[in-house]
Amino acid sequence: VLVIGGGDGGVLREVPRHASVEKIDICEIGKMVVEVSKQFFPDIAVGFEDPRVTLTVGDGVALLKNVPEGTYNTVIVDSSTLLVGYIVVPFVF
């Protein structure tokens, strides 16, 4: 699982509850968001302590562009920055 954004830890608190999840990568552009969340909202940021979690500080879209296709089964975007052209997918009916 890849979480783009989510530096507050809210999504990250929920994802590890699923036993089938083997690895969780989180890519947050703002290191300070993670630090503040851990300090002031430890009940929300508890997911960062899970041994399956790897935090990368940087641009989530850039990270996703640089990993081999099929690396992630699930990508969750929890970003306050609009990713125009990346999260809006045209549907054909």
C-alpha positions as CSV (number, residue, x, y, z in Angstrom):
1,V,0.0,0.0,0.0
2,L,1.2,3.5,-0.8
3,V,-0.2,6.5,1.0
4,I,0.4,9.8,-0.7
5,G,0.1,12.7,1.8
6,G,-1.5,11.6,5.1
7,G,1.2,13.2,7.3
8,D,-1.3,13.5,10.1
9,G,-1.4,9.7,10.4
10,G,-5.1,9.3,10.2
11,V,-5.1,7.0,7.1
12,L,-2.0,5.3,8.4
13,R,-3.7,4.4,11.7
14,E,-6.4,2.5,9.8
15,V,-4.5,0.7,7.0
16,P,-2.5,-1.6,9.4
17,R,-5.7,-2.9,10.9
18,H,-6.0,-5.1,7.8
19,A,-3.9,-8.2,8.4
20,S,-3.4,-8.8,4.7
21,V,-1.3,-5.7,4.3
22,E,2.3,-6.6,4.3
23,K,4.0,-3.3,3.5
24,I,2.9,0.3,3.8
25,D,4.8,3.2,2.2
26,I,3.8,6.7,3.1
27,C,5.1,9.7,1.1
28,E,4.5,13.0,2.8
29,I,6.0,16.2,1.3
30,G,6.0,18.0,4.7
31,K,8.2,16.5,7.3
32,M,7.0,19.0,9.9
33,V,3.4,17.7,9.4
34,V,4.5,14.3,10.5
35,E,6.6,15.6,13.5
36,V,3.7,17.9,14.7
37,S,1.2,15.1,14.4
38,K,3.4,12.7,16.4
39,Q,3.9,15.3,19.1
40,F,0.4,16.7,19.5
41,F,-1.8,14.0,18.1
42,P,-0.2,10.7,19.1
43,D,-3.5,8.8,19.1
44,I,-3.9,9.6,15.4
45,A,-0.2,9.3,14.5
46,V,0.1,5.8,16.1
47,G,0.4,4.2,12.7
48,F,3.9,5.6,12.1
49,E,5.1,3.1,14.8
50,D,3.9,0.0,12.8
51,P,7.0,-2.0,11.6
52,R,5.4,-2.4,8.2
53,V,5.5,1.4,7.6
54,T,8.3,3.2,5.7
55,L,8.1,7.0,5.6
56,T,9.5,8.9,2.6
57,V,9.6,12.7,2.8
58,G,9.1,14.0,-0.7
59,D,6.7,14.4,-3.7
60,G,4.3,11.4,-3.8
61,V,3.7,11.8,-7.6
62,A,7.4,11.8,-8.3
63,L,7.8,8.7,-6.1
64,L,5.0,6.9,-7.9
65,K,6.5,7.8,-11.3
66,N,9.9,6.2,-10.3
67,V,8.8,2.8,-9.0
68,P,8.2,-0.2,-11.3
69,E,4.6,-0.7,-12.5
70,G,2.8,-3.1,-10.2
71,T,4.8,-2.1,-7.1
72,Y,1.6,-1.2,-5.2
73,N,-1.7,-2.9,-5.2
74,T,-3.4,0.1,-3.6
75,V,-2.6,3.8,-3.6
76,I,-4.4,6.1,-1.2
77,V,-4.2,9.8,-1.8
78,D,-4.7,11.9,1.4
79,S,-3.3,15.1,0.1
80,S,-4.3,18.7,0.6
81,T,-2.6,19.5,-2.8
82,L,-4.8,18.8,-5.8
83,L,-3.1,16.3,-8.1
84,V,-4.7,17.5,-11.4
85,G,-4.4,14.8,-14.1
86,Y,-3.3,12.2,-11.6
87,I,-6.4,11.4,-9.5
88,V,-9.0,12.3,-12.1
89,V,-9.4,9.3,-14.4
90,P,-11.8,9.4,-17.3
91,F,-14.4,6.7,-17.3
92,V,-15.8,5.1,-20.5
93,F,-19.3,3.7,-20.4
